Amino acid sequence: MDILEKIRRYRIERNWTEYQLAEKSELPQSTISTWYRKNQIPTIPSMEKICRAFQITLAQFFTDDNAEIVTLTKTQSEILREWNRLNERQKTIVLDLLKEM
């Protein structure tokens, strides 16, 4: 996978310049330009910022291009965070409740 090419594709899909990506990701534009000029791979913290700007997860970024990408809303993300805090018994209760609704 060509990470820089994939970042470029995501940026172009959104009609963003490198400058706009820098603003949205809160990274210096010089950092992004250097990646391309020197063919450097971004660090994980930089990739996390890039993905946040694109409103995707790192997992979605590294998923095969042919796979369907699902973007969660803020509420859906919150529900999943809370779900992960539940024990198995609590999860069963919540699922049963949802099925009854």
N, C-alpha and C positions, 0 to 999 in steps of 0.2 A: 504494500500500500504506500503510495506517495502522499505523505501527510501534508506537505506544502501544497500539492496540487488539490487535495481535497479541501483544504482551507480556502484556497483560491475559488474553487467551484461554489462552496457555500457562500462566499462573499459576493460572487458575481450573481448567483441566484437571487440575492437580496438587493442587487444593484448598489452595493457599498463599495466605496473606494478603500484603499488601505488606511487612509486617514480616518474614515468612519468606523472601520473595524477597530482601530486603535482606541478611538473615543469610547466605543461601546464596550470594549473589553478592558478598558482602563490600563492598557499597555502603551508604552511609548511607540510612536510610529517608527522611530529608528530601530527598535527591536524587531518589529515585523519586517521592515525592509532588509535588515541584516540577515534574517532567516533566508530570504530569497537570494540575496546577493551572494551569500557564502554557503548556500545550500545546507543550512543548519536545521536540525530538528528542534522544535520548541520543547522546553522543559514541561514536566507534568503540571506544575502550578500555572504556567502560561497557557497550556492547553485547557486547563479548567476555566480560566478566564475567557478564552476564545469560545469554548462551548457555552458558557453562560451568556455571552453576547449573542450567540446563534440560538439560544434558548433550547439547547439540547444537552444531553448528558455525555460524558466521556464514552460511556458504553455505546450510545447511539452513534457517536462520531466514528468509533472503530468497528461498528457493525458493517457487514457486507452491504454494498450499495443497493443490492436487489432486495434486501430485507425491508419490511415496512417499518417506518419510524413513527412512533407514537409519542406525541408531546403531551405531557400532563399539565393540567391547570394547577394553579396554586392550591386550590381546595383538594384536588386529587392527590397531590404530593403530600399535603398535610394528613389526609386520610391514611395513606400508605405508611407514613411515619408513625402515626398512632397505632395502626394495625401491627406493625413490627414490635411494638412495646407490649402487646397482649400475650398472655400465655395461651396454650392450646385450648384449654377449657373456655376461656374468654372468646377466642376466635370462633369456636363452635357456636357459642351463644349469639355472637354478632351475625354469623352466617345464617343461623336459623331465623333470627329477627328479620334480616333482609329478605329472606325467602317468603316470609309471611306478609311483607308489605305489598 
